[in-house]
Amino acid sequence: MKAKVISAAALTILFVSTLVFFYPYRQVIALTYENKDSLLAYVPLKKEETFQIQYTHSIHLSDVVESYQLSHNQIVQTELSYKDFAVGMPSNAEGEEVFEEKNGTYYIKNMNRDFPFIDVRIGQIRANHRLIYENHVYTLSKSVKPGTWVRISERKLTVWEQWKATKIK
């Protein structure tokens, strides 16, 4: 009888431990390799549900900032700011968006563009892609090899996934 109780307790502990270890609970901004589900790095989410991606434009060499909000497993682009009109940069807003110029910076505000993920190739020369979250700047090339195509998405991680991947610092 005592052996059955010990066995049941051991199985219960094993089951609960396995559940805790492999249950996705930690909400993060995840960087996965290409269009595969292989996790490269992540930024743990706290309270803030907004983030930005900043990079140096390859032609006019000034910074571009894309602002996003996380909403129901979607990434919603809310704003775009840049300093120079050049190849690849919009010259006006669309639909309900608002185009503004302020102190030499152009803004497209009131954007509401939904994406399930964002694909980015980490710059090798000039781009210097950075993820900005809660006023902290994370240089992506410090955690992901330059030239790598990454997919940025919101996701929940297990303890196991957190141990295997790089927490972006």
Order of alpha helices (4+ residues) and beta strands (2+ residues): alpha-beta-beta-beta-beta-beta-beta-beta-beta-beta-beta-beta-beta-alpha-beta
